[in-house]
Amino acid sequence: MLSIDHPELRPSYPIRTDRLLLRPLTENDVDSLLAYRSIPELCRYVPFPPMDRQTILDRLAGPWARTSLTDEGQSLTLGAQLAGTGQLVGDVILFWHSRLHRGGELGYILDPRFAGRGYATEAATALLRLAFDDLGLHRVIARIDERNEASAAVARRLGMRQEARLVHNELFKGEWSTELDFAMLADEWRANRETAA
C-alpha cells in the first residue's frame, strides 16, 4: 500500500481478473464503446446522455486518457475486455474525491449483450482492490438511481452497504430521481477478502 500522506495510483496494465483484462481505453475501442454507450435505455439512469462517435472520441482524448491518479478530483476510466477474445464488455470508473478523507466513488457500465454473467461485478471488484489496496482509500461510495435495479444489485454483490435512500433528491434528465447511496470501508473490504479466501 502506498503512503497515505502522498497516495497515488499508477497501475500496471492490464489488470487481470479471472476472466477480464482491465486497461486504459484507446481510439481502437470507439466502435465497441459506441455499441453500448449510445443506447438510450442503457443511459437512462446514468449521469450522461447517449453518446455519439465524436463525444466518445473527445472523451478518449480528454478524461478517459488518464492512466493514473495523482491527486483528488481526478478519475480513472478503464475498459473491461474478455481475456480470451479481447472483446470490450464494458467500462468502470474510479473517482478520487478527497485526499484528506481518503474518499472515492465507483461507477460501472456494461454492454447489455454481456449482462447476467458477472462481468460488472468482476470488473468493479478489481477497481475496489485498486481503491483500497493500492490508493489507500478509506471509503468508496456508489450512487445509483433507484430504478437502476441491475446496478444496485452489482453494488450489493460487491458487499457494499446501502446507507441512504434519498427520495426525489435530484432533478435528473427531466424527472425527479430517488438515489440509493452505497458505501464500503477499507476495513469491510479487507474483512470481505479474508472471508472469501
LUMLUM-685296 format. One record per residue: x, y, z of N, C-alpha, C, O in turn. Coordinates in steps of 0.001 Angstrom, whole numbers, padded with zeros to 6 digits, always signed. Atoms other than C-alpha are relative to their C-alpha. Layout:
LUMLUM-685296
XYZXYZXYZXYZ
...
//
This chain:
LUMLUM-685296
+000849-001189+000000+000000+000000+000000+000883+001237+000000+001914+001273+000672
-000766-001236+000082+001251+003467-000822-000226+000853+001240-001189+000650+001980
+000113-000907-001136+001790+006163+001767-001335+000735-000026-001775+001223-001068
+001275-000716-000103-001445+007682+002996+000235+001506-000121-000649+002237-000568
-000296-001430+000073+000280+011086+003202+000066+000484-001445-000399+001582-001753
-000162-000398+001402+001073+011169-000521-000403-001149-000914+000414-001662-001679
+000403+001144+000814-001011+008476-002163-000122+000368-001474-000377+001519-001829
+000294-000115+001415-001245+007985-005870-000191-001412-000524+000195-002389+000117
+000305+001300+000582-002339+005187-008140+000582-000045-001401+000170+000713-002279
-000624+000192+001307-000171+004058-011055+000003-001497-000312+001025-002165-000152
+000087+001454+000227-001396+000583-012039+000876-000469-001155+001198+000292-002067
-000617+000680+001139+000468-001830-014268-001120-000643-000803-001963-001351-000252
+001072+000510+000853-001729-002733-017224+000498-001139-000877+001667-001176-001260
+001396+000062-000435-003533-004871-017984-000117-000543+001423+000757-001258+001913
+000337+000542-001313-005091-005595-014607-000824-001259-000259-001875-001199-000897
+000628+001287+000310-006069-009264-014687-000952-000446+001109-000644-000352+002297
+000926+000685-000898-009109-010881-013106-000162-001408-000562+000567-001789-001478
+000171+001367+000489-010375-014428-013631-000287-000049-001496+000264-000881-002217
+000433+000057+001403-011966-013633-016990+000259+001273-000789+000059+001299-002003
-000080-001307+000626-011188-009999-017734+001399+000599+000074+002224+000223+000907
-001169-000871-000056-008387-007586-018506-000520+001426+000071-001303+001847-000780
+000364-001414-000126-008841-004003-017299+001181+000821-000485+002327+000574-000109
-001069-000786+000611-006895-001402-019250-000539+001344-000447-001750+001515-000582
+000449-001289+000515-006989+002196-020443-000694-000172-001354-000341-001052-002140
+000712+000008+001270-009375+002862-023321+000834+000715-001063+001608+001621-000754
-000727-000613+001109-007984+003769-026754-000964+000285-001153-002132-000101-001105
+000825-000280+001181-009277+005008-030114-000462-001279-000687-001468-001266-001397
+000422+001281+000571-009450+001354-031175-001295-000512+000628-001920-001429+000096
+001210+000436-000708-012364+000994-028708-001238+000783-000408-002320+000526+000120
+001121-000889+000327-014596+003611-030364-001251-000788-000366-002319-000530+000188
+001181+000736+000442-016922+001137-032088-000620-000808+001135-001843-000856+001273
+000512+000783-001138-017219-001081-029012-000694+000895+001017-001755+000544+001534
+000609-000945-000936-017926+001916-026769-001315+000541-000554-002300+000657+000175
+001197-000522+000639-020450+003302-029229-001139-001019+000030-002308-000645+000119
+001013+001058+000028-022256-000068-029303-000879+000008+001247-002052-000357+001173
+000832-000014-001205-023416+000366-025700-000212+001393+000574-001269+001650+001151
+000176-001337-000561-022855+003994-024696-000948+000881-000822-001245+002008-000425
+000961-000745+000818-025231+005120-027457-001446-000471+000219-002372+000089-000369
+001329+000585-000203-028203+003052-026205-000811+000857+000973-000438+000957+002141
+000779-000873-000894-030883+005398-024778-000470-000697+001274-000403-000106+002351
+000503+000708-001184-032329+002752-022417+001115-000255+001015+000891-000185+002223
-001125+000266-000895-028895+001939-021002+000457+001279+000705+000922+001236+001844
-000461-001280-000554-028112+005626-020425-001074+000715+000819-000823+001800+001342
+001111-000699-000651-031470+006460-018838+000305+000371+001447-000062+001460+001890
-000203-000230-001431-030305+006187-015222+001448+000291+000370+001806+000240+001547
-001395-000326-000281-026628+007107-015555+000234+001482-000313-000552+002086-001044
-000160-001458+000096-025173+010636-015425+000565+000509-001323+001310+001489-001335
-000370-000528+001307-024577+011031-019157-001061-000424-001008-001695-001466-000846
+000966+000358+001045-026797+011058-022252+000614-001023-000947+001819-001267-000891
-000567+000881+001027-026421+008556-025091+001091+000749-000780+000930+001920-001126
-001161-000641+000619-023083+009261-026752+000070-000316-001484-000316-001399-001925
-000291+000238+001410-022217+009680-030411+001512-000195-000151+002270-000067+000810
-001416+000295+000258-018878+008880-032034+000916+001158+000401+001967+000926+000998
-000859-001143-000313-017481+012415-031634+000137+000199+001503+001220+000518+001992
-000072-000126-001460-018366+012553-027936+000970-001024+000575+001767-000708+001458
-000910+001044-000479-016559+009262-027386+001447+000346-000353+002341+000182+000478
-001364-000399+000381-013513+010478-029330+000508+001129+000886+001676+001134+001277
-000385-001100-000891-013489+013667-027233+000356-000511+001384+001330-000056+001984
-000292+000574-001322-013621+011641-024018+001322-000774-000016+002115-000693+000922
-001240+000770+000113-010841+009348-025230+001225+000909-000022+002283+000546+000491
-001107-000958+000062-008656+012390-025906+000094+000831+001280+001113+001476+001528
+000048-000815-001215-009670+014023-022597+000032-000850+001252+001057-001459+001559
-000014+000650-001315-010744+012469-019293+000307-001493-000025+000847-002021+000947
-000264+001441+000044-010503+008845-020449+001446-000320-000343+001845-001484-000307
-001406+000228+000334-006858+009313-021458+000853-000217+001254+001985-000692+001163
-000762+000129-001248-005780+009310-017805+000294-001474+000288-000587-002325+000160
-000394+001371-000329-003852+006172-016800+000425-000152+001463+000767-001248+001905
-000390+000029-001409-003063+007100-013180-000814+001040+000759-001453+001909+000164
+000615-001008-000868-004455+009043-010234+001104+000584+000861+001752-000132+001625
-001067-000646-000762-002074+011571-008735-000524+001021+000999+000232+001506+001841
+000553-000959-000945-004459+013889-006876-001519-000102+000036-002145-000631-000882
+001448-000014-000126-008004+014316-005638-000628+000794-001144+000008+001663-001741
+000694-000649+001092-010571+015446-008162+000195-000691-001337-000422-000308-002331
-000258+000730+001237-009272+013019-010769-000837-001274-000051-001341-001749+000966
+000692+001283+000167-010936+009920-012202+000782-000866-000968+001518-000372-001823
-000672+000988+000837-009660+006763-013852-001065-000905-000609-001781-001604+000109
+000955+000842+000722-011780+005032-016513+000770-001096-000709+001718-000830-001447
-000672+001147+000607-010758+001543-017596-001002-000858-000760-002128-001064-000307
+000808+000942+000739-012151-000748-020242+000152-001388+000584+001220-001759+001070
-000015+001394-000447-013070-004298-019261-000177-000871-001233-001230-000859-001869
+000075+000845+001180-012277-006773-022006+000131-001460+000395+000770-001791+001394
-000107+001435-000235-012649-010537-022172+001440-000431-000254+002015-000124-001298
-001390+000433+000140-009243-012112-021604+000165-000939-001187+001193-000913-001863
-000115+000988+001063-009971-014866-024108-000136+000554-001398+000522+000064-002316
+000294-000492+001352-011240-012804-027051+000450+001433-000244+000586+001849-001395
-000360-001405+000142-010197-009202-026367-001190+000911-000203-001017+002114-000396
+001197-000812+000235-013804-008029-026766-000306+000867+001222-000300+000383+002354
+000353-000930-001071-014730-004948-024715-001436-000273+000433-002349-000266-000393
+001346+000299-000506-017714-005762-022468-000576+001142+000820-001765+001132+001137
+000476-001126-000790-017942-002504-020507+001165+000826+000496+002309+000623+000090
-001064-000791-000602-016019+000049-018522-000368+000379+001427-001538+000404+001809
+000152-000340-001418-015513+001059-014915+000759+001295+000263+001711+001631-000441
-000648-001274-000321-014550+004349-013298+000192+000119+001506-000675-000261+002292
-000298-000303-001395-012911+005304-010016+000259+001491+000109+001179+002016-000519
-000193-001423-000297-013278+008904-008805+000742+000108+001327+000400-000578+002291
-000686-000299-001254-010840+010166-006172-000524+001344+000469-000125+002383-000057
+000666-001224-000436-012924+012726-004279+000798+000806+001013+000826+002034+000936
-000645-000747-001076-010824+013604-001233+001274-000675+000473+001282-001853+000831
-001261+000496-000553-007203+013212-000214-000085-000048+001527+000323-001033+002143
+000085-000072-001451-007905+014304+003374-000864-001124+000568-000470-001806+001514
+000937+001000-000526-010875+011998+003885+000173-001366-000648-000518-002325-000302
-000307+001249+000703-009456+009308+001584-001272-000634-000551-001539-001817-000344
+001278+000444+000538-012786+009048-000214-000007-000096-001501+000646+000683-002196
+000136+000183+001431-013683+007792-003645-001391-000487-000358-002236-000717+000507
+001297+000448+000504-016584+006708-005794+000225-000937-001175+001150-000763-001969
-000083+001042+001020-017139+003741-008077-001162+000123-000968-002282+000431-000561
+001057+000058+001002-019099+003568-011328+000303-001101-000997+001456-001502-001157
-000196+001081+000968-019641+000892-013968-001149+000016-000994-002275+000391-000669
+001019+000149+001045-021495+000342-017225+000409-001187-000860+001584-001367-001178
-000263+001248+000705-021806-002895-019156-000814-000058-001286-001984+000325-001314
+000709+000261+001244-022701-003694-022736-001096-001031+000308-000785-002117+000797
+001079+000917-000368-026147-005329-022334+000100-001374-000650-000509-002329-000168
-000187+001316+000615-025101-008132-024685+000771-000945+000905+000752-002159+000699
-000808+000816-000900-022841-009343-021877-000551-000008+001428+000128-000438+002361
+000610-000080-001332-025227-008797-018956-000311-001393+000535-000473-002352-000220
+000414+001234-000653-026032-011504-016440+001094-001048+000135+000807-002196+000474
-001106+000968-000086-022594-013149-016476+001007+000336+001093+002017-000350+001250
-000888-000373-001105-020982-011374-013520+001182+000858-000399+002065+001097+000424
-001152-000797+000434-018601-009245-015597+000079+001346+000715+001169+001787+001079
-000016-001300-000679-019651-005940-013996+000521-000156+001421+001324+000658+001879
-000461+000247-001366-019114-007375-010509+001494-000306+000017+002218+000175+000888
-001414+000367+000063-015749-008841-011506+000880+001222-000264+001917+001398+000376
-000778-001195+000321-014510-005582-013037-000020+000999+001153+001006+001599+001474
+000114-000949-001112-015808-003455-010148+000791-000476+001210+001344+000341+001948
-000818+000534-001094-014138-005777-007631+001467+000359-000210+002158+000735+000737
-001389-000368+000293-010813-005162-009357+000242+001483+000263+001315+001865+000728
-000136-001435-000243-011425-001413-009145+000012+000300+001504+000757+001168+001960
-000033-000167-001461-012197-001657-005421+001362-000410+000555+001865+000221+001485
-001336+000416-000441-008906-003521-004978+001005+001127-000244+001844+001406+000612
-000877-001144+000265-007105-000605-006648-000257+001123+000998+000680+001729+001516
+000362-001108-000885-009006+001901-004499+000515-000221+001417+001109+000676+002014
-000348+000260-001397-008369+000239-001156+001449-000451+000177+002165+000088+001020
-001324+000593-000214-005162-001784-001547+001121+000857-000578+002201+000935+000007
-001083-000744+000653-003198+000458-003915-000042+001497+000284+000991+002098+000582
+000108-001439-000249-004531+004005-003471-000133+000310+001488+000152+001429+001915
+000113-000202-001447-005204+003540+000252-001223+000785+000420-001201+001463+001447
+001216-000708-000388-008733+004950+000265-000616-000632+001247-000442-001820+001517
+000698+000435-001221-010760+004701+003473-001439-000392-000297-001989-001292+000338
+001431+000183+000266-014239+004809+001937-000274+000201-001492+000211+001153-002105
+000414-000098+001397-015711+004195-001518-001514-000100-000044-002110-000964+000600
+001455-000019+000107-019296+005007-002437-000425-000330-001431+000376-000290-002365
+000644+000139+001305-021639+004214-005310-001370+000648+000126-002135+000313+001030
+001296-000695-000012-024620+006483-006073-000799-000477-001205-000351-000357-002345
+000750+000696+001044-027358+004766-008060-001450+000455+000004-002069+000556+001063
+001426-000280+000131-030773+005774-009361-000760-001262+000414-000446-002363-000039
+000734+001145-000546-033266+003540-007540-000608-000877-001100-000768-002083-000912
+000616+000761+001086-034824+002494-010853+001010-000886-000732+000625-001765-001504
-001054+000787+000643-031486+001049-011989+000284-001231+000871+001301-001306+001561
-000074+001164-000888-032050-002298-010286+001236-000852-000255+001816-001392+000687
-001176+000814+000313-029227-004092-012109+001260+000594+000635+002102-000140+001152
-001166-000648-000581-026674-001528-010932+000007-000124+001521+001058-000347+002122
+000096+000186-001449-027928-001694-007341+000349-001429+000384+000979-001660+001417
-000321+001404-000281-027661-005485-007496+001507-000235-000036+002034-001007+000764
-001463+000115+000050-023994-005170-008509+000609+000545+001285+001482-000097+001870
-000538-000589-001234-023289-002865-005539-000192-000959+001180+000699-001108+002016
+000250+000959-001094-024873-005417-003206+000912-001217-000116+001443-001696+000886
-000894+001160+000186-022885-008295-004730+001443+000347+000361+002204-000521+000789
-001343-000440-000380-019726-006248-004161+000186+000030+001519+001310+000131+002010
-000067-000081-001456-020580-006226-000449-000150+001412+000523+000138+001676+001690
+000209-001373-000452-021392-002518-000337-001304+000083+000788-002275-000611+000483
+001182-000232-000839-023884-001348+002301-000854+001091-000607-000321+002096-001077
+000872-001117+000366-026908+000692+001325-000143+000867+001236-000646+000419+002267
+000013-000906-001141-026620+003712+003593-001144+000995-000041-001557+001509+000998
+001041-001028+000089-029322+006011+002275-000883-000245-001214-000477-000844-002211
+000937-000076+001123-032364+006331+000069-000514+001432-000001-001314+001818+000851
+000312-001427+000060-032724+009968-000951-001145+000205-000986-000951+000148-002200
+001210-000048+000813-036263+010457-002217-000079+001314-000773-000022+002398-000193
+000129-001152+000899-036602+012805-005203+001020+001085+000338+000666+002259+000449
-001022-000955-000425-033322+014464-004280+000602+000791-001150+001284+001789-000917
-000653-000662+001116-032307+015487-007796-000917-000016-001213-001547-001028-001521
+000694-000040+001276-033981+016647-010967+000982-000527-001028+001977+000125-001343
-000958+000752+000798-032328+014184-013314-000628-000358-001334-001576-001140-001396
+000508+000255+001347-032924+014153-017071-001505+000254-000092-002248-000510-000707
+001378-000444+000125-036229+015942-016663-000990-000611+000966-002185-000328+000874
+000914+000586-000980-037671+013909-013784+000717-000162+001334+001944-000238+001393
-000588+000157-001320-037154+013541-010066+000544-001408+000165-000109-002394-000176
-000681+001279-000190-034725+010788-009183+000151-000290+001488+000498+000593+002272
-000275+000477-001354-034562+008786-005966+001325-000748-000040+001492-001707-000794
-001373+000516+000026-030935+007975-005213+000244-000988+001133-000116-000729+002282
-000478+000952-001004-029602+004907-003405+001492+000223+000169+002239+000230-000809
-001416-000195-000287-026263+005507-001713+000562-001248+000673+000092-001672+001729
-000698+001171-000524-023994+002517-001148+001407+000416+000411+001947+001392-000109
-001367-000310-000427-020628+002501+000623+000695-001249+000503+000066-002229+000902
-000847+001035-000588-017773+000290+001681+001209+000689+000616+001768+001622+000039
-001202-000485-000667-014964+000993+004143+001159-000958-000252+000949-002128-000572
-001186+000832+000208-011409-000301+003828-000022-001219+000914+000341-002313+000482
+000068+001129-000927-011920-002484+006935-000982-001058-000487-000733-002256-000352
+000995+000933+000532-015019-004022+005346+000551-000722-001224+000322-001918-001402
-000632+000614+001168-013112-004626+002113+000943-001121+000431+000908-002222-000118
-000957+001012-000456-010365-006464+003995-000712-001189+000634-000318-002334+000417
+000774+001092-000625-012884-008486+006028-000659-000867-001062-000668-002092-000946
+000629+000759+001096-014722-009485+002838+001023-000856-000734+000723-001988-001113
-001053+000750+000702-011443-010566+001197+000433-001201+000833+000658-002286+000296
-000419+001109-000860-010474-012679+004220-001059-001095+000028-000732-002281+000039
+001079+000975-000005-013887-014347+004265-000024-000800-001294-000298-002000-001289
+000039+000669+001307-013656-015128+000531+001190-000914-000208+001132-001839-001018
-001234+000782+000207-010134-016569+000854-000084-001405+000570+000874-002171+000470
//
